[in-house]
Amino acid sequence: MIARPKAPRRAAGIRLGVSPAGSCAAGREAVDAARRQAQPSRMKALVTGAAGFLGAWLVRLLLERGHSVRAMVRPGHPLGALEGLGVEEARADVTQPASLVRAVEGCDVVFHLAGVRRAARREEFMRVNAEATRLLLDACLEGAPRLSRFVLAGSIAAAGPSREGKREDDPLDPAEWYGESKADAERIVLSYAGRLPVAVARPPRVTGPGDRENLLFFKLVKAGFLFTFTGEPRPLSFVDVEDCVRGFLLLAERPEAKGQAFFLASRERTDVEGLQREAARALGVTPRTIRLPPLVLGGAAALADAVTTITGLRLPLNRKLARQILAPGWTCDPGKAERLLGFEAKVSLAASIERAARWYVEQRWL
């Protein structure tokens, strides 16, 4: 569960003790006013992709903070983890503009998380991740006149691989189709900065309960195998899902976020081998280490994508994942978010992986 927010600090200079006659009521009023000012105002938020991994965690956090949530889910798709939470449903498709104006009407904040992470063709990534973002922004211009923030869930994939640690002022340099689509989505969002209050979150690899992207590593080690790849080290930045959605909320609330992009990441780093070792530790298994040449992984991923194209069956391995694993590294510097927004990633890799492993077992995903 997401930890409940701490009570607001007392305003400086206000004492809560007994005062001379007539001043107690005034003191209480001053304290109440200070508390109201310290708390973010209640917002009505639209979350696209609300039934997904990140979306469901963000919805729960918004509800715990007292905000009103409209959860946007495609027609015919289940609410999943959002069932029974008391959210308002918006049945719409981000690629269908006719449904979007109604979805954003009356909203103060839009969190745009909907998109595709796997596709067999570049055109599909661009259509859903990039061009649909433009459609949603246009809907906000038409139907959400009081919008205080549009937050895009971007990705480190838009910035491209790095061993040293990408910063926000580095040029976008994506290495594969998914990254290209996220880079285009980010450019589109920031091009609206003169007309809408926008912000972009760039999380790296996200870990925690409910995540499917890292599930393959858990399945491998449970089967008794830990795969490493020959060549130079390939470091990874990561962020636990709870820290990530707290960062999204900061981008919605803080005025410093307007018109800016921010990496939301832990200061701790790992690599693919480290993820597998933590998964093995959490599951209590001792896998056998197998070293593979990169060509073997690339060939297996190409075969998996061929199977997906022919049968429609989405396999755990694909060329997107292979390119990400074999890149020189995926690291970023969260200093800007820490400095301007007060962002802090608190959950360690060990704790995040342990919670994820426990959840996978409980849900029988493993």
C-alpha positions in Angstrom: 0.0 0.0 0.0 1.1 3.6 -0.6 2.1 5.2 2.7 -0.3 7.9 3.8 1.0 11.5 3.6 2.5 13.0 6.7 0.5 15.7 8.5 1.4 19.2 7.4 4.0 21.0 9.5 2.9 23.8 11.7 3.4 27.2 10.3 6.4 29.1 11.6 5.7 31.6 14.3 2.3 30.2 15.4 2.1 28.9 18.9 -0.6 26.5 20.0 -0.5 27.1 23.8 -3.0 29.0 25.9 -3.1 32.7 24.9 -4.6 35.8 26.6 -8.4 36.1 26.6 -9.8 36.5 23.1 -6.7 35.3 21.3 -7.4 31.5 21.4 -10.0 31.6 18.7 -7.8 33.9 16.6 -4.9 31.5 17.1 -6.9 28.5 16.0 -8.2 30.3 12.9 -4.6 31.3 12.0 -3.5 27.7 12.5 -6.4 26.3 10.4 -5.6 28.9 7.6 -1.9 27.9 7.6 -2.8 24.2 7.4 -5.2 24.8 4.5 -2.5 26.8 2.7 0.1 24.0 3.3 -2.1 21.4 1.8 -2.4 21.2 -2.0 -5.9 22.1 -3.2 -8.3 19.3 -4.1 -8.1 18.6 -7.8 -10.2 16.7 -10.3 -7.7 14.5 -12.3 -8.1 12.5 -15.4 -5.8 9.6 -15.7 -5.4 8.0 -19.1 -4.2 4.4 -19.0 -5.7 4.2 -15.5 -6.1 0.4 -15.5 -2.4 -0.2 -16.2 0.5 -0.7 -13.8 1.5 2.9 -13.3 -2.0 4.2 -13.8 -3.6 2.1 -11.0 -0.8 3.2 -8.6 -1.3 6.8 -9.5 -5.1 6.6 -9.1 -4.7 5.1 -5.6 -2.3 7.8 -4.6 -4.6 10.6 -5.8 -7.6 9.1 -3.9 -5.5 8.8 -0.7 -4.6 12.5 -1.1 -8.3 13.4 -1.3 -8.5 14.2 -5.0 -11.3 13.2 -7.3 -10.3 10.8 -10.1 -11.8 10.2 -13.5 -10.2 7.0 -14.8 -10.0 6.7 -18.6 -10.2 3.2 -19.9 -10.8 1.9 -23.4 -14.3 0.7 -24.2 -14.7 -3.0 -23.4 -11.7 -3.2 -21.2 -12.0 -4.1 -17.5 -11.2 -1.7 -14.7 -9.1 -4.3 -13.1 -7.4 -3.1 -9.9 -9.6 0.1 -10.0 -12.8 -1.9 -9.4 -14.6 -0.7 -6.2 -12.3 2.3 -5.6 -15.0 4.8 -6.3 -13.5 6.4 -9.4 -15.5 8.0 -12.2 -15.2 6.1 -15.4 -14.4 7.6 -18.8 -14.7 5.2 -21.6 -12.6 6.6 -24.4 -9.7 5.8 -26.7 -6.8 8.2 -27.1 -6.6 7.5 -30.8 -10.3 8.5 -31.3 -10.6 12.3 -30.9 -14.4 12.3 -30.7 -14.3 10.7 -27.3 -11.6 12.8 -25.8 -13.2 16.3 -25.3 -15.9 14.7 -23.1 -13.2 12.8 -21.1 -11.3 16.0 -20.2 -14.3 18.2 -19.4 -14.2 19.7 -16.0 -10.7 18.4 -15.1 -8.0 20.4 -13.4 -5.2 18.0 -14.2 -4.6 15.4 -16.9 -2.1 12.6 -16.4 -1.4 11.0 -19.7 -0.2 7.5 -19.1 -1.9 5.6 -22.0 0.3 4.1 -24.7 1.8 1.0 -26.1 5.1 -0.6 -25.0 5.1 -3.4 -27.5 4.2 -3.3 -31.1 5.5 -5.1 -34.2 5.6 -2.0 -36.4 7.1 1.5 -35.9 3.9 3.1 -37.2 1.9 1.6 -34.3 4.2 3.1 -31.7 4.0 6.5 -33.4 0.2 6.4 -33.8 -0.6 5.6 -30.2 2.3 7.1 -28.3 2.9 10.3 -30.2 0.0 11.3 -32.4 -2.6 10.4 -29.9 -0.9 12.7 -27.4 -1.5 15.6 -29.8 -5.2 14.6 -30.0 -5.5 14.7 -26.2 -3.8 18.1 -26.0 -6.2 19.5 -28.6 -9.1 18.1 -26.6 -7.7 19.9 -23.5 -7.6 23.2 -25.4 -11.3 22.7 -26.3 -12.8 21.1 -23.3 -10.7 21.9 -20.2 -10.4 25.7 -19.9 -9.4 25.5 -16.2 -6.6 23.0 -16.7 -3.7 23.6 -14.3 -1.4 20.9 -15.6 -1.0 18.3 -18.3 1.5 15.7 -17.2 3.0 13.3 -19.8 4.4 10.0 -18.6 7.4 10.0 -20.8 10.4 7.7 -20.6 14.2 7.5 -20.4 13.9 5.7 -23.8 13.3 9.1 -25.3 16.6 10.4 -24.1 18.5 7.3 -25.3 21.1 5.0 -23.8 23.9 6.3 -21.5 26.4 4.8 -19.1 27.3 8.2 -17.5 23.7 9.4 -16.8 21.5 11.5 -19.0 20.5 15.0 -18.0 17.4 16.9 -19.1 19.4 19.4 -21.2 21.0 16.5 -23.3 19.5 16.1 -26.8 17.0 13.4 -27.2 18.6 10.4 -28.8 16.3 7.4 -28.9 17.7 4.0 -29.9 14.6 2.1 -30.9 11.0 2.6 -32.1 9.4 2.9 -28.6 12.0 5.6 -27.7 11.3 7.4 -30.9 7.6 7.5 -30.2 8.2 8.8 -26.7 10.6 11.4 -27.9 8.0 12.7 -30.4 5.3 12.7 -27.7 7.6 14.8 -25.5 8.3 17.3 -28.3 4.6 17.6 -29.1 3.7 18.2 -25.4 6.4 20.9 -24.9 5.3 22.6 -28.2 2.0 23.3 -26.5 3.7 25.1 -23.5 2.6 28.5 -24.7 -1.1 27.4 -24.7 -1.3 24.8 -21.9 0.6 24.3 -18.6 2.5 21.1 -19.5 5.2 19.0 -17.8 7.0 15.7 -18.7 8.1 12.9 -16.4 10.9 10.7 -17.6 11.1 7.6 -15.5 13.7 4.9 -16.1 13.0 1.2 -15.5 10.0 1.1 -13.1 9.9 -1.8 -10.5 7.4 -2.9 -7.9 4.2 -4.9 -7.4 2.1 -5.3 -10.6 4.9 -4.6 -13.1 5.0 -6.9 -16.2 8.1 -5.5 -17.9 10.5 -7.1 -15.4 8.4 -10.3 -14.8 10.5 -12.2 -17.3 13.6 -11.8 -15.0 11.7 -13.3 -12.1 10.5 -16.2 -14.2 14.0 -17.0 -15.4 15.5 -17.1 -12.0 12.6 -19.1 -10.6 13.3 -21.6 -13.4 16.9 -21.8 -12.2 18.7 -19.6 -14.7 20.4 -16.2 -14.4 21.5 -14.8 -17.7 24.4 -12.4 -18.2 25.7 -10.9 -21.4 29.3 -10.6 -22.6 30.8 -7.2 -23.2 31.1 -3.9 -21.2 28.9 -3.3 -18.1 25.4 -2.0 -18.9 24.2 0.0 -15.9 20.6 0.8 -15.3 18.7 3.5 -13.4 15.4 2.5 -11.8 12.6 3.9 -9.7 10.1 2.1 -7.5 6.5 2.6 -8.6 5.5 4.4 -5.4 8.3 6.9 -5.8 7.4 7.3 -9.5 3.8 8.2 -8.9 4.7 10.6 -6.1 6.9 12.3 -8.7 4.0 12.5 -11.1 2.0 14.3 -8.4 4.8 16.8 -7.8 4.8 17.6 -11.5 1.1 18.4 -11.3 1.4 20.5 -8.1 4.6 22.4 -8.3 4.8 25.6 -10.4 8.5 24.9 -11.1 7.4 22.0 -13.2 5.6 24.0 -15.9 7.1 23.6 -19.3 9.9 21.3 -18.0 11.0 17.6 -18.3 12.3 15.7 -15.3 14.0 12.4 -14.8 12.4 10.6 -11.8 14.9 8.0 -10.6 16.6 6.5 -7.6 20.2 7.5 -6.9 20.9 3.7 -6.6 21.8 1.9 -9.9 21.9 -1.7 -11.0 22.1 -3.8 -14.2 20.2 -6.7 -15.7 22.3 -9.2 -13.7 21.6 -7.2 -10.5 17.9 -7.3 -11.1 18.0 -11.0 -11.5 20.1 -11.5 -8.4 17.7 -9.5 -6.3 14.8 -11.5 -7.7 16.6 -14.7 -6.8 17.3 -13.5 -3.3 13.6 -12.4 -2.9 12.4 -15.8 -4.2 14.9 -17.8 -2.1 16.5 -19.6 -5.1 20.0 -20.1 -6.3 20.0 -20.0 -10.1 22.8 -21.2 -12.4 24.6 -18.3 -14.2 24.6 -18.6 -18.0 26.7 -16.1 -20.1 25.2 -15.4 -23.5 26.7 -13.5 -26.5 24.4 -10.6 -27.5 23.8 -12.2 -31.0 21.9 -15.0 -29.3 19.6 -12.7 -27.5 19.0 -10.7 -30.6 18.2 -13.7 -32.7 15.8 -15.1 -30.1 14.0 -11.7 -29.9 13.6 -11.5 -33.7 12.1 -15.0 -33.7 9.7 -14.0 -30.8 8.6 -11.0 -32.8 8.0 -13.1 -35.9 5.8 -15.4 -33.8 3.9 -12.4 -32.5 3.3 -11.0 -36.0 2.0 -14.4 -37.3 -0.1 -15.5 -34.3 -0.8 -12.3 -32.4 0.6 -14.0 -29.3 2.7 -11.5 -27.3 5.7 -13.3 -25.9 7.8 -12.0 -22.9 10.8 -11.5 -25.2 10.8 -9.1 -28.1 13.3 -7.0 -30.0 12.5 -3.8 -28.0 13.4 -5.6 -24.8 16.5 -7.1 -26.4 17.7 -3.7 -27.6 17.2 -2.2 -24.2 19.1 -5.0 -22.5 22.0 -4.8 -24.9 22.3 -1.0 -25.0 25.4 0.5 -23.4 23.4 1.5 -20.3 20.2 3.3 -19.3 21.1 5.8 -16.6 19.9 9.3 -15.7 20.6 12.0 -13.2 17.6 12.9 -11.0 19.3 16.1 -9.6 16.9 18.5 -11.4 13.8 16.9 -9.9 15.4 16.8 -6.5 16.5 20.4 -6.6 13.4 22.0 -8.2 10.6 19.7 -7.0 11.8 18.2 -3.8 11.6 14.8 -5.3 13.2 11.9 -3.4 13.3 8.2 -4.4 13.0 6.4 -1.0 12.5 2.8 -1.9 15.7 0.7 -2.4 16.1 -1.8 -5.2 16.1 -4.7 -2.7 12.9 -3.5 -1.1 11.2 -2.9 -4.4 12.1 -6.3 -5.9 11.1 -8.1 -2.7 7.7 -6.5 -2.7 7.3 -7.3 -6.4 8.2 -10.9 -5.8 5.8 -11.3 -3.0 3.0 -9.8 -5.1 3.8 -12.1 -8.1 3.6 -15.1 -5.8 0.3 -14.0 -4.2 -1.3 -13.3 -7.6 0.1 -16.6 -9.0 2.0 -14.8 -11.7 5.0 -17.0 -10.7 
